[in-house]
Amino acid sequence: MSLYEENFAHMSPVWSRIFPIQAERAEGCYLYATDGKKYLDFTCGIGVTNTGHCHPKVVEAIREQAGLFIHAQANIVVTKPMMELISELRQVVPAPIDGFFFSNSGAEAVEGAVKLARAVTGKPNVIVFQGSFHGRTSTTMALTTSKTIYRSGYQPLPAGIYVAPYPNAYKLGMNDAQTSDYCLNALQELLLSQTSPAETAAVLIEPELGEGGYVVPPTAFMKGLRELCDKNGILLIFDEVQSGFGRTGKWFAQEHFGVVPDIMTVAKGIASGLPLSGVFSRLELMKKWQTGSHGGTFGGNVIACAAGVATIRAMRDEDMPGNAARRGVQLTTGLRKFQEEYPVIGDVRGLGLMIGTEFTDNGKPADKALVKAIVHNCEELGLLLLTCGTYDNVIRWIPPLVVTDNQINDALAIFGEALKNHAN
């Protein structure tokens, strides 16, 4: 009996299992199984390995730091890797973001951002958007509305969370201008009917909807949202956990809209696979956060910070955000050609290499069984993809930002074969 056969049955089944692959190693855009099969990995560990698997500069930084020391708690000592990480981040985050707190996961970062907003404003309530995903901890479950599976059975959840419609033009059947007006009016009505500005600490939004379906909001909505928050004394939080660090063709998705939040959260791509996340804000707001009221034993782990430094430097030196923009155009163009051939593909959308293909059936969400069949056929042919969306009818494309034009073409060829097998 192999190591896998003996121990796999003892893993908690709370982990869902997407593929039956027993992974042995990975490099660049490829994952290699123990049976020798090679996969083109367009899952990126759910948007984590933006620099590709085992980028040499990141591996070197991890090895070097592991030989110096492994853990240094941030309350006790100050480390060079954390200071270097702050220095690198100050060069890529939008001004005037200049205050940094580090955690381990995206959910921790969102929890921290909400705590910061409440501490700064003295107000309790938070507005989120339909289709959002912000985590699976107690508070972030309450903030998450993409699927009931993430919150069902755990009620009652923390109170003070209110939900507004996300500006999804395709779902609403409107153009961008109509979508912006509709959703801004709905948000204004929410402030008049359910949570007043006097009791609303923050509005929390993903600048490209992630698990909820890879939806890009209209620029007019994002600018209107900034104005609405400013007018009502409400802090604006951007969840850039999945959309950050070059994923959308810019360092952060917010740059596409020319809008800067008061607080932003990051994780996933920040350290190429090591557990690291952050709450970033203006230092003037951070100084209003009572010392000792938030923290964590492992936040800003020294090896993770070293990996973060190497990640940002590699992304900058190799122009990975630029490559994401170029390869994103190539991928989107190829997917839209399939859309012309297969009416079941209702929409192709996204920024950079954060692209969603939504499958429909006479204008309604397609049966997720069809989408799963296409994904698993792609896996059989050597391409790994993930689904998302409330109805699981969206395939998301999140390859490493080092992906080449040939690798994009290989992925499109496999996807085309799967469509031919299942979507005719």
ROMARMI-882283 format. One record per residue (C-alpha): x, y, z; residue in three letters; residue number from 0. Coordinates in steps of 0.02 Angstrom, whole numbers, plus 50000, padded with zeros to 5 digits. Layout:
<pazas>
+-------+-------+-------+-----+-----+
!  east ! north !    up !  aa !   i !
+-------+-------+-------+-----+-----+
!     X !     Y !     Z ! Ala ! NUM !
...
+-------+-------+-------+-----+-----+
</pazas>
This chain:
<pazas>
+-------+-------+-------+-----+-----+
!  east ! north !    up !  aa !   i !
+-------+-------+-------+-----+-----+
! 50000 ! 50000 ! 50000 ! Met !   0 !
! 50070 ! 50169 ! 49949 ! Ser !   1 !
! 50089 ! 50321 ! 50061 ! Leu !   2 !
! 49941 ! 50400 ! 49970 ! Tyr !   3 !
! 49828 ! 50247 ! 49983 ! Glu !   4 !
! 49866 ! 50225 ! 50167 ! Glu !   5 !
! 49836 ! 50405 ! 50222 ! Asn !   6 !
! 49719 ! 50490 ! 50099 ! Phe !   7 !
! 49565 ! 50415 ! 50184 ! Ala !   8 !
! 49617 ! 50501 ! 50345 ! His !   9 !
! 49608 ! 50677 ! 50271 ! Met !  10 !
! 49458 ! 50775 ! 50332 ! Ser !  11 !
! 49322 ! 50766 ! 50198 ! Pro !  12 !
! 49282 ! 50950 ! 50229 ! Val !  13 !
! 49412 ! 50980 ! 50094 ! Trp !  14 !
! 49324 ! 50964 ! 49927 ! Ser !  15 !
! 49420 ! 50864 ! 49798 ! Arg !  16 !
! 49426 ! 50938 ! 49623 ! Ile !  17 !
! 49551 ! 50822 ! 49538 ! Phe !  18 !
! 49619 ! 50649 ! 49587 ! Pro !  19 !
! 49798 ! 50702 ! 49547 ! Ile !  20 !
! 49939 ! 50648 ! 49661 ! Gln !  21 !
! 50062 ! 50791 ! 49638 ! Ala !  22 !
! 50249 ! 50763 ! 49648 ! Glu !  23 !
! 50327 ! 50927 ! 49591 ! Arg !  24 !
! 50292 ! 51084 ! 49491 ! Ala !  25 !
! 50391 ! 51207 ! 49389 ! Glu !  26 !
! 50337 ! 51365 ! 49298 ! Gly !  27 !
! 50166 ! 51335 ! 49221 ! Cys !  28 !
! 50172 ! 51146 ! 49241 ! Tyr !  29 !
! 50125 ! 51022 ! 49377 ! Leu !  30 !
! 50192 ! 50844 ! 49374 ! Tyr !  31 !
! 50100 ! 50696 ! 49450 ! Ala !  32 !
! 50178 ! 50543 ! 49531 ! Thr !  33 !
! 50126 ! 50439 ! 49380 ! Asp !  34 !
! 50232 ! 50552 ! 49268 ! Gly !  35 !
! 50088 ! 50646 ! 49187 ! Lys !  36 !
! 50118 ! 50830 ! 49151 ! Lys !  37 !
! 49982 ! 50961 ! 49172 ! Tyr !  38 !
! 49971 ! 51140 ! 49112 ! Leu !  39 !
! 49917 ! 51221 ! 49275 ! Asp !  40 !
! 49795 ! 51363 ! 49244 ! Phe !  41 !
! 49731 ! 51357 ! 49423 ! Thr !  42 !
! 49885 ! 51437 ! 49502 ! Cys !  43 !
! 49837 ! 51361 ! 49670 ! Gly !  44 !
! 49682 ! 51473 ! 49657 ! Ile !  45 !
! 49776 ! 51628 ! 49602 ! Gly !  46 !
! 49929 ! 51608 ! 49713 ! Val !  47 !
! 50079 ! 51557 ! 49608 ! Thr !  48 !
! 50079 ! 51715 ! 49501 ! Asn !  49 !
! 50267 ! 51699 ! 49472 ! Thr !  50 !
! 50244 ! 51518 ! 49419 ! Gly !  51 !
! 50285 ! 51364 ! 49522 ! His !  52 !
! 50454 ! 51371 ! 49609 ! Cys !  53 !
! 50521 ! 51529 ! 49531 ! His !  54 !
! 50710 ! 51517 ! 49552 ! Pro !  55 !
! 50729 ! 51687 ! 49635 ! Lys !  56 !
! 50591 ! 51649 ! 49760 ! Val !  57 !
! 50662 ! 51477 ! 49798 ! Val !  58 !
! 50835 ! 51553 ! 49826 ! Glu !  59 !
! 50766 ! 51684 ! 49945 ! Ala !  60 !
! 50671 ! 51552 ! 50046 ! Ile !  61 !
! 50824 ! 51441 ! 50060 ! Arg !  62 !
! 50937 ! 51583 ! 50113 ! Glu !  63 !
! 50818 ! 51647 ! 50246 ! Gln !  64 !
! 50782 ! 51472 ! 50313 ! Ala !  65 !
! 50967 ! 51457 ! 50352 ! Gly !  66 !
! 50966 ! 51618 ! 50454 ! Leu !  67 !
! 50808 ! 51599 ! 50558 ! Phe !  68 !
! 50632 ! 51536 ! 50528 ! Ile !  69 !
! 50519 ! 51626 ! 50651 ! His !  70 !
! 50530 ! 51799 ! 50726 ! Ala !  71 !
! 50371 ! 51863 ! 50806 ! Gln !  72 !
! 50333 ! 52040 ! 50749 ! Ala !  73 !
! 50294 ! 52105 ! 50925 ! Asn !  74 !
! 50465 ! 52051 ! 50986 ! Ile !  75 !
! 50593 ! 52091 ! 50851 ! Val !  76 !
! 50603 ! 52186 ! 50687 ! Val !  77 !
! 50670 ! 52088 ! 50539 ! Thr !  78 !
! 50760 ! 52141 ! 50381 ! Lys !  79 !
! 50643 ! 52042 ! 50264 ! Pro !  80 !
! 50490 ! 52131 ! 50333 ! Met !  81 !
! 50572 ! 52301 ! 50314 ! Met !  82 !
! 50626 ! 52255 ! 50137 ! Glu !  83 !
! 50450 ! 52197 ! 50097 ! Leu !  84 !
! 50377 ! 52362 ! 50156 ! Ile !  85 !
! 50505 ! 52453 ! 50049 ! Ser !  86 !
! 50456 ! 52352 ! 49895 ! Glu !  87 !
! 50271 ! 52373 ! 49928 ! Leu !  88 !
! 50287 ! 52561 ! 49943 ! Arg !  89 !
! 50346 ! 52561 ! 49763 ! Gln !  90 !
! 50195 ! 52468 ! 49694 ! Val !  91 !
! 50042 ! 52510 ! 49800 ! Val !  92 !
! 49944 ! 52665 ! 49750 ! Pro !  93 !
! 49976 ! 52827 ! 49843 ! Ala !  94 !
! 49926 ! 52875 ! 49976 ! Pro !  95 !
! 49929 ! 52696 ! 50045 ! Ile !  96 !
! 50080 ! 52698 ! 50162 ! Asp !  97 !
! 50036 ! 52591 ! 50315 ! Gly !  98 !
! 50061 ! 52402 ! 50321 ! Phe !  99 !
! 50003 ! 52259 ! 50433 ! Phe ! 100 !
! 50039 ! 52077 ! 50392 ! Phe ! 101 !
! 49939 ! 51918 ! 50424 ! Ser ! 102 !
! 49937 ! 51742 ! 50353 ! Asn ! 103 !
! 49781 ! 51721 ! 50246 ! Ser ! 104 !
! 49657 ! 51820 ! 50145 ! Gly ! 105 !
! 49519 ! 51792 ! 50272 ! Ala ! 106 !
! 49631 ! 51858 ! 50412 ! Glu ! 107 !
! 49669 ! 52012 ! 50308 ! Ala ! 108 !
! 49484 ! 52047 ! 50277 ! Val ! 109 !
! 49445 ! 52023 ! 50462 ! Glu ! 110 !
! 49585 ! 52145 ! 50501 ! Gly ! 111 !
! 49522 ! 52272 ! 50375 ! Ala ! 112 !
! 49347 ! 52268 ! 50449 ! Val ! 113 !
! 49417 ! 52286 ! 50625 ! Lys ! 114 !
! 49521 ! 52435 ! 50568 ! Leu ! 115 !
! 49371 ! 52519 ! 50487 ! Ala ! 116 !
! 49265 ! 52495 ! 50641 ! Arg ! 117 !
! 49404 ! 52556 ! 50756 ! Ala ! 118 !
! 49438 ! 52712 ! 50651 ! Val ! 119 !
! 49256 ! 52763 ! 50625 ! Thr ! 120 !
! 49177 ! 52701 ! 50786 ! Gly ! 121 !
! 49036 ! 52632 ! 50678 ! Lys ! 122 !
! 48980 ! 52449 ! 50671 ! Pro ! 123 !
! 48905 ! 52408 ! 50501 ! Asn ! 124 !
! 48983 ! 52352 ! 50337 ! Val ! 125 !
! 48908 ! 52344 ! 50162 ! Ile ! 126 !
! 48962 ! 52205 ! 50043 ! Val ! 127 !
! 48903 ! 52152 ! 49871 ! Phe ! 128 !
! 48804 ! 52006 ! 49802 ! Gln ! 129 !
! 48920 ! 51869 ! 49741 ! Gly ! 130 !
! 49064 ! 51919 ! 49853 ! Ser ! 131 !
! 49189 ! 51799 ! 49929 ! Phe ! 132 !
! 49293 ! 51860 ! 50075 ! His ! 133 !
! 49333 ! 51702 ! 50174 ! Gly ! 134 !
! 49269 ! 51564 ! 50287 ! Arg ! 135 !
! 49304 ! 51628 ! 50462 ! Thr ! 136 !
! 49156 ! 51687 ! 50565 ! Ser ! 137 !
! 49155 ! 51869 ! 50511 ! Thr ! 138 !
! 49210 ! 51835 ! 50332 ! Thr ! 139 !
! 49072 ! 51704 ! 50313 ! Met ! 140 !
! 48949 ! 51842 ! 50355 ! Ala ! 141 !
! 49032 ! 51950 ! 50222 ! Leu ! 142 !
! 49026 ! 51812 ! 50090 ! Thr ! 143 !
! 48875 ! 51794 ! 49976 ! Thr ! 144 !
! 48938 ! 51695 ! 49825 ! Ser ! 145 !
! 48870 ! 51525 ! 49883 ! Lys ! 146 !
! 48772 ! 51460 ! 50031 ! Thr ! 147 !
! 48895 ! 51315 ! 50054 ! Ile ! 148 !
! 49017 ! 51436 ! 50135 ! Tyr ! 149 !
! 48895 ! 51488 ! 50272 ! Arg ! 150 !
! 48755 ! 51360 ! 50281 ! Ser ! 151 !
! 48745 ! 51274 ! 50450 ! Gly ! 152 !
! 48847 ! 51407 ! 50541 ! Tyr ! 153 !
! 48710 ! 51530 ! 50582 ! Gln ! 154 !
! 48691 ! 51645 ! 50671 ! Pro ! 155 !
! 48834 ! 51740 ! 50594 ! Leu ! 156 !
! 48898 ! 51909 ! 50655 ! Pro ! 157 !
! 48773 ! 52049 ! 50628 ! Ala ! 158 !
! 48795 ! 52219 ! 50547 ! Gly ! 159 !
! 48822 ! 52156 ! 50369 ! Ile ! 160 !
! 48715 ! 52224 ! 50226 ! Tyr ! 161 !
! 48715 ! 52168 ! 50044 ! Val ! 162 !
! 48703 ! 52277 ! 49888 ! Ala ! 163 !
! 48694 ! 52217 ! 49706 ! Pro ! 164 !
! 48862 ! 52197 ! 49621 ! Tyr ! 165 !
! 48872 ! 52294 ! 49456 ! Pro ! 166 !
! 48860 ! 52143 ! 49342 ! Asn ! 167 !
! 48805 ! 52212 ! 49174 ! Ala ! 168 !
! 48788 ! 52040 ! 49093 ! Tyr ! 169 !
! 48677 ! 51973 ! 49231 ! Lys ! 170 !
! 48571 ! 52130 ! 49237 ! Leu ! 171 !
! 48553 ! 52139 ! 49048 ! Gly ! 172 !
! 48607 ! 52321 ! 49047 ! Met ! 173 !
! 48747 ! 52423 ! 48971 ! Asn ! 174 !
! 48884 ! 52492 ! 49083 ! Asp ! 175 !
! 48803 ! 52661 ! 49110 ! Ala ! 176 !
! 48634 ! 52585 ! 49155 ! Gln ! 177 !
! 48720 ! 52459 ! 49270 ! Thr ! 178 !
! 48816 ! 52595 ! 49361 ! Ser ! 179 !
! 48660 ! 52701 ! 49388 ! Asp ! 180 !
! 48556 ! 52553 ! 49445 ! Tyr ! 181 !
! 48684 ! 52489 ! 49571 ! Cys ! 182 !
! 48732 ! 52661 ! 49639 ! Leu ! 183 !
! 48546 ! 52700 ! 49664 ! Asn ! 184 !
! 48522 ! 52532 ! 49752 ! Ala ! 185 !
! 48668 ! 52571 ! 49866 ! Leu ! 186 !
! 48598 ! 52743 ! 49906 ! Gln ! 187 !
! 48430 ! 52663 ! 49945 ! Glu ! 188 !
! 48518 ! 52540 ! 50061 ! Leu ! 189 !
! 48591 ! 52688 ! 50157 ! Leu ! 190 !
! 48416 ! 52762 ! 50173 ! Leu ! 191 !
! 48324 ! 52603 ! 50217 ! Ser ! 192 !
! 48437 ! 52480 ! 50310 ! Gln ! 193 !
! 48601 ! 52553 ! 50373 ! Thr ! 194 !
! 48624 ! 52740 ! 50387 ! Ser ! 195 !
! 48791 ! 52825 ! 50351 ! Pro ! 196 !
! 48801 ! 52867 ! 50536 ! Ala ! 197 !
! 48813 ! 52681 ! 50576 ! Glu ! 198 !
! 48907 ! 52619 ! 50421 ! Thr ! 199 !
! 49094 ! 52599 ! 50444 ! Ala ! 200 !
! 49142 ! 52535 ! 50272 ! Ala ! 201 !
! 49093 ! 52473 ! 50100 ! Val ! 202 !
! 49193 ! 52317 ! 50052 ! Leu ! 203 !
! 49208 ! 52267 ! 49869 ! Ile ! 204 !
! 49313 ! 52158 ! 49755 ! Glu ! 205 !
! 49372 ! 52269 ! 49609 ! Pro ! 206 !
! 49352 ! 52115 ! 49502 ! Glu ! 207 !
! 49229 ! 51992 ! 49575 ! Leu ! 208 !
! 49321 ! 51830 ! 49611 ! Gly ! 209 !
! 49235 ! 51670 ! 49666 ! Glu ! 210 !
! 49069 ! 51751 ! 49624 ! Gly ! 211 !
! 49102 ! 51742 ! 49437 ! Gly ! 212 !
! 49249 ! 51850 ! 49378 ! Tyr ! 213 !
! 49147 ! 52007 ! 49345 ! Val ! 214 !
! 49226 ! 52176 ! 49304 ! Val ! 215 !
! 49128 ! 52326 ! 49368 ! Pro ! 216 !
! 49105 ! 52480 ! 49258 ! Pro ! 217 !
! 49229 ! 52621 ! 49290 ! Thr ! 218 !
! 49085 ! 52742 ! 49317 ! Ala ! 219 !
! 49020 ! 52633 ! 49458 ! Phe ! 220 !
! 49188 ! 52626 ! 49545 ! Met ! 221 !
! 49211 ! 52814 ! 49534 ! Lys ! 222 !
! 49033 ! 52841 ! 49593 ! Gly ! 223 !
! 49063 ! 52722 ! 49739 ! Leu ! 224 !
! 49215 ! 52823 ! 49792 ! Arg ! 225 !
! 49112 ! 52983 ! 49786 ! Glu ! 226 !
! 48968 ! 52906 ! 49883 ! Leu ! 227 !
! 49085 ! 52846 ! 50021 ! Cys ! 228 !
! 49171 ! 53015 ! 50033 ! Asp ! 229 !
! 49005 ! 53107 ! 50039 ! Lys ! 230 !
! 48939 ! 52996 ! 50180 ! Asn ! 231 !
! 49096 ! 52978 ! 50285 ! Gly ! 232 !
! 49113 ! 52792 ! 50246 ! Ile ! 233 !
! 49279 ! 52704 ! 50220 ! Leu ! 234 !
! 49305 ! 52610 ! 50057 ! Leu ! 235 !
! 49391 ! 52440 ! 50066 ! Ile ! 236 !
! 49455 ! 52348 ! 49912 ! Phe ! 237 !
! 49479 ! 52160 ! 49929 ! Asp ! 238 !
! 49627 ! 52131 ! 49812 ! Glu ! 239 !
! 49665 ! 51958 ! 49880 ! Val ! 240 !
! 49638 ! 51874 ! 49711 ! Gln ! 241 !
! 49653 ! 52022 ! 49593 ! Ser ! 242 !
! 49817 ! 52091 ! 49660 ! Gly ! 243 !
! 50001 ! 52073 ! 49616 ! Phe ! 244 !
! 49994 ! 52084 ! 49428 ! Gly ! 245 !
! 49848 ! 51967 ! 49401 ! Arg ! 246 !
! 49743 ! 52092 ! 49302 ! Thr ! 247 !
! 49886 ! 52164 ! 49200 ! Gly ! 248 !
! 49923 ! 52300 ! 49327 ! Lys ! 249 !
! 49993 ! 52282 ! 49502 ! Trp ! 250 !
! 49817 ! 52300 ! 49573 ! Phe ! 251 !
! 49647 ! 52294 ! 49490 ! Ala ! 252 !
! 49599 ! 52463 ! 49564 ! Gln ! 253 !
! 49722 ! 52545 ! 49444 ! Glu ! 254 !
! 49606 ! 52505 ! 49298 ! His ! 255 !
! 49476 ! 52623 ! 49372 ! Phe ! 256 !
! 49584 ! 52765 ! 49438 ! Gly ! 257 !
! 49508 ! 52742 ! 49611 ! Val ! 258 !
! 49606 ! 52720 ! 49773 ! Val ! 259 !
! 49526 ! 52642 ! 49927 ! Pro ! 260 !
! 49551 ! 52692 ! 50107 ! Asp ! 261 !
! 49599 ! 52512 ! 50151 ! Ile ! 262 !
! 49651 ! 52366 ! 50041 ! Met ! 263 !
! 49679 ! 52182 ! 50078 ! Thr ! 264 !
! 49805 ! 52070 ! 49991 ! Val ! 265 !
! 49860 ! 51888 ! 50000 ! Ala ! 266 !
! 49875 ! 51746 ! 49872 ! Lys ! 267 !
! 50003 ! 51811 ! 49746 ! Gly ! 268 !
! 50104 ! 51913 ! 49870 ! Ile ! 269 !
! 50230 ! 51776 ! 49914 ! Ala ! 270 !
! 50218 ! 51645 ! 49776 ! Ser ! 271 !
! 50140 ! 51513 ! 49888 ! Gly ! 272 !
! 50199 ! 51550 ! 50064 ! Leu ! 273 !
! 50064 ! 51603 ! 50189 ! Pro ! 274 !
! 50066 ! 51793 ! 50190 ! Leu ! 275 !
! 49931 ! 51926 ! 50182 ! Ser ! 276 !
! 49912 ! 52108 ! 50223 ! Gly ! 277 !
! 49801 ! 52251 ! 50273 ! Val ! 278 !
! 49864 ! 52409 ! 50190 ! Phe ! 279 !
! 49797 ! 52583 ! 50225 ! Ser ! 280 !
! 49846 ! 52763 ! 50251 ! Arg ! 281 !
! 49962 ! 52775 ! 50400 ! Leu ! 282 !
! 49851 ! 52910 ! 50475 ! Glu ! 283 !
! 49713 ! 52779 ! 50489 ! Leu ! 284 !
! 49830 ! 52644 ! 50553 ! Met ! 285 !
! 49882 ! 52761 ! 50695 ! Lys ! 286 !
! 49702 ! 52763 ! 50756 ! Lys ! 287 !
! 49706 ! 52572 ! 50779 ! Trp ! 288 !
! 49734 ! 52543 ! 50964 ! Gln ! 289 !
! 49902 ! 52459 ! 50996 ! Thr ! 290 !
! 49878 ! 52277 ! 51045 ! Gly ! 291 !
! 49697 ! 52266 ! 50987 ! Ser ! 292 !
! 49748 ! 52164 ! 50834 ! His ! 293 !
! 49894 ! 52048 ! 50799 ! Gly ! 294 !
! 49947 ! 51868 ! 50772 ! Gly ! 295 !
! 50088 ! 51748 ! 50811 ! Thr ! 296 !
! 50139 ! 51707 ! 50633 ! Phe ! 297 !
! 50089 ! 51866 ! 50540 ! Gly ! 298 !
! 50233 ! 51929 ! 50435 ! Gly ! 299 !
! 50333 ! 51769 ! 50454 ! Asn ! 300 !
! 50513 ! 51805 ! 50409 ! Val ! 301 !
! 50528 ! 51672 ! 50273 ! Ile ! 302 !
! 50361 ! 51724 ! 50197 ! Ala ! 303 !
! 50420 ! 51905 ! 50195 ! Cys ! 304 !
! 50582 ! 51854 ! 50109 ! Ala ! 305 !
! 50478 ! 51763 ! 49979 ! Ala ! 306 !
! 50369 ! 51917 ! 49960 ! Gly ! 307 !
! 50520 ! 52027 ! 49926 ! Val ! 308 !
! 50585 ! 51904 ! 49795 ! Ala ! 309 !
! 50411 ! 51891 ! 49719 ! Thr ! 310 !
! 50391 ! 52078 ! 49692 ! Ile ! 311 !
! 50567 ! 52097 ! 49624 ! Arg ! 312 !
! 50545 ! 51953 ! 49503 ! Ala ! 313 !
! 50377 ! 52020 ! 49445 ! Met ! 314 !
! 50451 ! 52191 ! 49415 ! Arg ! 315 !
! 50614 ! 52131 ! 49335 ! Asp ! 316 !
! 50522 ! 52014 ! 49216 ! Glu ! 317 !
! 50374 ! 52131 ! 49185 ! Asp ! 318 !
! 50248 ! 52000 ! 49236 ! Met ! 319 !
! 50103 ! 52124 ! 49247 ! Pro ! 320 !
! 50141 ! 52176 ! 49068 ! Gly ! 321 !
! 50147 ! 51994 ! 49013 ! Asn ! 322 !
! 49980 ! 51965 ! 49100 ! Ala ! 323 !
! 49904 ! 52107 ! 48999 ! Ala ! 324 !
! 49974 ! 52042 ! 48833 ! Arg ! 325 !
! 49933 ! 51859 ! 48863 ! Arg ! 326 !
! 49763 ! 51911 ! 48928 ! Gly ! 327 !
! 49721 ! 51990 ! 48761 ! Val ! 328 !
! 49779 ! 51832 ! 48673 ! Gln ! 329 !
! 49677 ! 51720 ! 48788 ! Leu ! 330 !
! 49521 ! 51828 ! 48780 ! Thr ! 331 !
! 49531 ! 51835 ! 48590 ! Thr ! 332 !
! 49541 ! 51646 ! 48580 ! Gly ! 333 !
! 49398 ! 51620 ! 48701 ! Leu ! 334 !
! 49287 ! 51742 ! 48606 ! Arg ! 335 !
! 49317 ! 51643 ! 48447 ! Lys ! 336 !
! 49249 ! 51491 ! 48538 ! Phe ! 337 !
! 49103 ! 51598 ! 48597 ! Gln ! 338 !
! 49058 ! 51630 ! 48414 ! Glu ! 339 !
! 49060 ! 51443 ! 48380 ! Glu ! 340 !
! 48975 ! 51383 ! 48540 ! Tyr ! 341 !
! 48819 ! 51483 ! 48592 ! Pro ! 342 !
! 48827 ! 51398 ! 48762 ! Val ! 343 !
! 48968 ! 51519 ! 48804 ! Ile ! 344 !
! 48866 ! 51671 ! 48852 ! Gly ! 345 !
! 49003 ! 51789 ! 48907 ! Asp ! 346 !
! 49192 ! 51807 ! 48907 ! Val ! 347 !
! 49256 ! 51941 ! 49026 ! Arg ! 348 !
! 49398 ! 51992 ! 49138 ! Gly ! 349 !
! 49557 ! 52094 ! 49157 ! Leu ! 350 !
! 49731 ! 52030 ! 49115 ! Gly ! 351 !
! 49745 ! 51848 ! 49165 ! Leu ! 352 !
! 49589 ! 51846 ! 49274 ! Met ! 353 !
! 49461 ! 51792 ! 49144 ! Ile ! 354 !
! 49293 ! 51707 ! 49160 ! Gly ! 355 !
! 49192 ! 51612 ! 49030 ! Thr ! 356 !
! 49010 ! 51601 ! 49081 ! Glu ! 357 !
! 48905 ! 51459 ! 49011 ! Phe ! 358 !
! 48720 ! 51487 ! 48983 ! Thr ! 359 !
! 48566 ! 51393 ! 48924 ! Asp ! 360 !
! 48439 ! 51502 ! 48835 ! Asn ! 361 !
! 48491 ! 51652 ! 48938 ! Gly ! 362 !
! 48491 ! 51557 ! 49103 ! Lys ! 363 !
! 48642 ! 51486 ! 49196 ! Pro ! 364 !
! 48698 ! 51324 ! 49116 ! Ala ! 365 !
! 48690 ! 51161 ! 49213 ! Asp ! 366 !
! 48849 ! 51150 ! 49314 ! Lys ! 367 !
! 48864 ! 50968 ! 49262 ! Ala ! 368 !
! 48907 ! 51026 ! 49086 ! Leu ! 369 !
! 49039 ! 51146 ! 49149 ! Val ! 370 !
! 49114 ! 51014 ! 49264 ! Lys ! 371 !
! 49119 ! 50891 ! 49120 ! Ala ! 372 !
! 49218 ! 51015 ! 49014 ! Ile ! 373 !
! 49339 ! 51050 ! 49157 ! Val ! 374 !
! 49369 ! 50865 ! 49190 ! His ! 375 !
! 49392 ! 50830 ! 49005 ! Asn ! 376 !
! 49523 ! 50968 ! 49003 ! Cys ! 377 !
! 49608 ! 50884 ! 49151 ! Glu ! 378 !
! 49612 ! 50719 ! 49056 ! Glu ! 379 !
! 49693 ! 50811 ! 48910 ! Leu ! 380 !
! 49824 ! 50894 ! 49023 ! Gly ! 381 !
! 49748 ! 51064 ! 49069 ! Leu ! 382 !
! 49692 ! 51112 ! 49244 ! Leu ! 383 !
! 49550 ! 51239 ! 49259 ! Leu ! 384 !
! 49431 ! 51290 ! 49398 ! Leu ! 385 !
! 49249 ! 51344 ! 49403 ! Thr ! 386 !
! 49167 ! 51485 ! 49499 ! Cys ! 387 !
! 49004 ! 51582 ! 49511 ! Gly ! 388 !
! 48849 ! 51557 ! 49616 ! Thr ! 389 !
! 48786 ! 51426 ! 49492 ! Tyr ! 390 !
! 48960 ! 51351 ! 49459 ! Asp ! 391 !
! 48933 ! 51395 ! 49276 ! Asn ! 392 !
! 49090 ! 51500 ! 49251 ! Val ! 393 !
! 49262 ! 51431 ! 49206 ! Ile ! 394 !
! 49399 ! 51541 ! 49272 ! Arg ! 395 !
! 49566 ! 51565 ! 49186 ! Trp ! 396 !
! 49707 ! 51610 ! 49305 ! Ile ! 397 !
! 49872 ! 51546 ! 49233 ! Pro ! 398 !
! 50040 ! 51601 ! 49305 ! Pro ! 399 !
! 50092 ! 51772 ! 49246 ! Leu ! 400 !
! 50246 ! 51695 ! 49165 ! Val ! 401 !
! 50138 ! 51599 ! 49042 ! Val ! 402 !
! 50198 ! 51605 ! 48861 ! Thr ! 403 !
! 50102 ! 51630 ! 48700 ! Asp ! 404 !
! 50132 ! 51447 ! 48654 ! Asn ! 405 !
! 50062 ! 51390 ! 48821 ! Gln ! 406 !
! 49907 ! 51497 ! 48797 ! Ile ! 407 !
! 49884 ! 51418 ! 48625 ! Asn ! 408 !
! 49906 ! 51244 ! 48700 ! Asp ! 409 !
! 49773 ! 51281 ! 48830 ! Ala ! 410 !
! 49653 ! 51349 ! 48700 ! Leu ! 411 !
! 49677 ! 51194 ! 48593 ! Ala ! 412 !
! 49636 ! 51079 ! 48739 ! Ile ! 413 !
! 49485 ! 51186 ! 48787 ! Phe ! 414 !
! 49425 ! 51179 ! 48608 ! Gly ! 415 !
! 49436 ! 50990 ! 48608 ! Glu ! 416 !
! 49335 ! 50981 ! 48769 ! Ala ! 417 !
! 49204 ! 51098 ! 48698 ! Leu ! 418 !
! 49189 ! 50989 ! 48544 ! Lys ! 419 !
! 49165 ! 50837 ! 48654 ! Asn ! 420 !
! 49033 ! 50911 ! 48770 ! His ! 421 !
! 48959 ! 51075 ! 48706 ! Ala ! 422 !
! 48892 ! 51024 ! 48535 ! Asn ! 423 !
+-------+-------+-------+-----+-----+
</pazas>
